[in-house]
Amino acid sequence: MRVNVYRKTRGKRNRTRHEINAEREKLHVATGDTVRVVRGDDRGKEGKIIRVHTKTGRVVIEGVNIVKKHRKARRAEEQSGIIEMPAPLHASNVMLLDPKSGAPTRTRARVDDEGRKERISVKSGDAFARPTKK
């Protein structure tokens, strides 16, 4: 049986449409990290990452990039109206905050004593706290 090749990859590697849709971006931030916005309208604001979209490379930060959403009531007891919610922004526009000084810093990876990979602050050399899973 012949597998259909996705049109956008013609001339490149033969990959199916589902392979391309399943791709994920590797990000330098994770859910629960405290970050500062370095580009855009909300430059300088700090917040905690609520959600990470690995397919698009975007993050949602509480209190940053607030948009108004028109919401319709789905049930009789709900109320329709305009609600404010944080919208995602690209992960390249945020920087992780140094655990020691609180300044924005780049990250570096290192293997700790237990053999697990940990993130290190480039500015201070301290390790970041491991983000907790839900």
Secondary structure, DSSP 8 states (H G I E B T S, - for coil): ------GGGTTS----HHHHHT-----S--TT-EEEE-SSTTTT-EEEEEEEETTTTEEEETTSSEEEEEE--SSTTS--EEEEEE--EEGGGEEEE-TTT--EE-EEEEE-TTS-EEEEETTT--B-------
